[in-house]
Amino acid sequence: MAAQIRQGTASSSPTFSPAGWLHSLVQIGGGYALAADRKLWLVVKDCPGDELTSVMAQIVGRPDRQEAIRMMIERRQNGEVH
C-alpha cells in the first residue's frame, strides 16, 4: 500500500526532524519516493499497524512537516545531505 501526501507550506516545527522521521519510517519497514510534481509517496504495506500509526501521527494534518520531508528527500537526491 502507498499513501500520497500532497504539497503543503514550507515552514516546519523546530522540534520536528524530517531526517529522523524518514529514518523512523524505514526502521519499521516503510519506504518513500518523491515523484513528479513533488508528490510524496509513502510505502507502508509491510509496516506494523501500531508502529505506523505512531509515525504517521507526526505528519498527518501537518503540511509544514510534509514539506520539510519533501525538502529533505530533495536535498538527499541532490547530494547535499546523507
N, C-alpha and C positions, 0 to 999 in steps of 0.2 A: 504494500500500500504506500502511496506517496501523497503527501499533503502539500498544497501550494499555498504560499504566503504572498500576499500582494504587497506592492511597493508602498512604503509609508514615508514618514518625515525623516530628516537627517539627524536629529538630536538623540542622545541616549542618556540613560541614567548613569551617574558617576560610579555607582556600585555594581553595575552590570558589566560583565566581561564577555564580549562576543567570542573570543578565543576559548574561554573557559566553557561557554555554553556549547560551542561546537564540539569540544573535547568530550563533554558530558554525553552529548547525543551519540557520538561514535563509540564511547565506552559501553553504552547499553545496546549496541548492535545496529545503530542507525547510520544513515549516510545523508549526504546533501549534494546538491548541484545548483549552480546558478545558470539558468537558461537564457535564451534570447529575451530582450526587454527587461533584464534583471529580475526575472521571475525566479523566486527561491523555491526549490523543490526539496522536500524532506522525505527521505526514505525511512519508513518506520515499521515495515512489515514484521521484522523479527525482534522488535523491542518488546520486553515485558511490559504489560499494561500499567502496572503501578509505577515503574520507573519512568516510563514515557509520560505519564500524567504529570509527574513532578518536574520533568524537564520542560515539557510544553507549557506548563502553567507560567513559566517565567517569560514567555513571549506572546501568548495569546492575548489579543486586545492591546498589545504594546507596539504600535508601528515604529516607535523610536528604536526599540530593541531589534525589531526585524530589520530595520535599515542598517543598524550597526553590524548585524550579522552579514548582510549583503556586502557592506563595505569591507569587512574582514576577509571574506572569500575573494573579493576582487583584489585586495592587496596581496593575498597569497598567490593568486593566479598571475599577478604582475611581478612576483618575486620580491615584493617589498618586505614581507614577514614570512616566518617559517612556522 
